[in-house]
Amino acid sequence: MAAAADLVVPTLAIRSSVAVEVWSSAGSKQPFEHKPHLPREETKSSRSICFSPDGRYFAYSNGQEVKVLQASRDSAASWPAKCVLPRPKAFYLQFSPRGSYLCTWEHYAITKDRPEGSPNLLVYDVATGVEVFAIVQKNQTDWQPSWSADESIFALVVGGEALFYDLGEGADKGFASTSRKIGGSRGGMLSLGPGNCPPFLAFYTPGAKGAPSMCKLYKYPALGQNQTVACKSFFQADRVEMLWNKRGSGLLLLTSTEVDKSGASYYGNQAVHFMATKGDTCSVPLSKEGPVHCVKWSPKATEFVVVYGYMPSKAALYNLKCDVVFDFGEGPRNCAYFNPFGNLIVLAGFGNLPGAVEVWDVTKREKLANLKCADTTVFEWHPNGEWFVTATTAPRLRISNGFKVYHYSGALLHETMWPNGQELLGIEWQQFADKTFSEPKITKAKHEGIKSSQPEASKKAYTPPHLRLLKEGKNPEKYLPQPSIPGLAPAAAAGGANGNKRNNKNKQRSAKKDVNVVNGGDADSVPTEVTEHGAPVARQSPVFVAAEERRQQPTPRQKYQPDNAADSPPIPHGQGQPNGQNISDKERKIRSVAKKLSDIKKLKVRRSQGENLELNQLNKIKMEAQYLDELKALKQSA
């Protein structure tokens, strides 16, 4: 580390269901804890916490106002208030690149006094606490405005049009009026690149009426139609994510569609494209079918990684020519995280995956550590490039909340589990200015750590039920389920008191949804296999398969009746099942659309309760009107 780093105290900002607070540690072997001089405010209504990019300021909401504190490097100094902003409903917070401004966003609302709605995106001068800009921004997904690295340009998209404000020295208008515009259409997106001043910028316009979607690169302030630096067009793109490298010289586009019209994929279609400020463009080749899970630039700005394909997914490292320079192989992964120096990368499988974490030395192209971080919802590298934090947070998971700090070698340095009745909502490291830390030297030496207080997953080999019984000297045939009689319930077929007892047992088993009946109730030892497309399936023992074959005798089929079936005339021969399939197809479509609308209703309830939804969930809500029209048309035609 650099000499300045010797005085740096590792600091974590924490947002929970009872307070916003800052914790610190005296060193790698010392625990993280709240110190008396560090900020702590009891509140149950905090929606957001945020450090400025250089770590000078810390901002948080408390349900009454937004507070901005002056952060200190001194391990014994307090954090005084810099300014207080009157935003009780602030939902998101974001600092400008140099920390001079703070942007706040809250849900757009219409009131009797303001039927046109009030501005919900506001910008404040941190030094004075004065509001300098306000506008209506209804889009929650891409609410963040764009800044140039030196804060001389402020830009955002409103109604599909890109608006630019000059804030540099000598600028007359500032936030009062736009200096330039780029026309577009609804759904347009804008992103200013880092590094260069004036910056390069990318403007995306979605396709319409058979025309392709398009992304254009410009060099500010040359924004004319014939002044594009590079241009990339593509079909099958309902949405695009724009990712700049650290130098602002390369741009990756992750394009996606919500629905795969061919029906080949549940995830829709995804593709990755590359654009360079020198004018080069190309599509990134992917050698395995399936979704694109993650795309990340290396901080060195000369390489990027893509995690893609059906499980087990592939991960590959590419150069600026979009050639694969290293293949990480396949595994249960959907995330990638470079450390701040780009010499380490973590490949992990979070969300619906079991939490396997791999740490790789990018320079030597070798794996350094394997560890398990189950139920992880937050992952972030420390600015020193050697430590990372993993956390289990609400509302994604409301049990076993807490956080752990690891060394890149896999050693556990710290662990804190949240008390019962409380929830951990957010956590993030304090940031620091560039060159505060020097690039760490990577070694294979195992760092000294602590033992986790949490129980480890069972490593006992799986034993099928029939082999367990044989080891106990019992006959497996005696424990097979009795065959059912077609047309009768299993309890009635078994008869008498035995049937009632089995029925009661079945009710008790159904109440325990987490218990696996395939292996006799041992939920921790469920074996799984992976299908061709990566979907995990339970492995069944021969005894269980035999029992299933006996039990699944043919029973009279009952045809699905739509809601208006009682008022419908009989279906003529050749138009229903099994001779005709038209009615059956419509029934399946009605059920499918109704299920999607039900899911959207649940998502809207969760959003109204203040829960942060994922990007794909927000996009799903936008499809509600389309699904309603589709359902209406299906019912009318039925």
Secondary structure, DSSP 4 states (H G I P E B T S, - for coil): --GGGGGPPPEEEEEESSEEEEEE-SSTTS--EE-TTS-EEE-S----EEE-TTSSEEEEE-SS-EEEEE---STT----EEEEE--TT--EEEE-TTSSEEEEE------SS-TT----EEEEETTTTEEEEEE----STT---EE-TTS-EEEEEETTEEEEEE-STT-SSGGGS-SEEE---TT-EEEE-SSSSSPEEEEEE---TTPPEEEEEEETTB-STT--SEEEEESS-SEEEEEE-TTSSEEEEEEE-SS-TTSS-TT--EEEEEEETTS-EEEPP--S-S-EEEEEE-TTSS-EEEEESSSSEEEEEE-TT--EEEEEEEES--EEEE-TTSSEEEEE--TTS--EEEEEETTTTEEEEEEE-TT--EEEE-TTSSEEEEEE-TTT--SS-EEEEEETTS-EEEEEEPPTT--EEEEEEPP--TTSSPPPPP--PPPP----SSPPPP-PPP--HHHHHHHTT--GGGGSPPPPPTTS-HHHHH-HHHHHHHHHHHHHHHH-TTS-TTTTS-GGG--EEE-TTS-EEE---HHHHHHHHHH-----------TTGGGSPPPPTTTSTTT--HHHHHHHHHHHHHHHHHHHHHHHHHHHTTPPPPHHHHHHHHTHHHHHHHHHHHHHH-
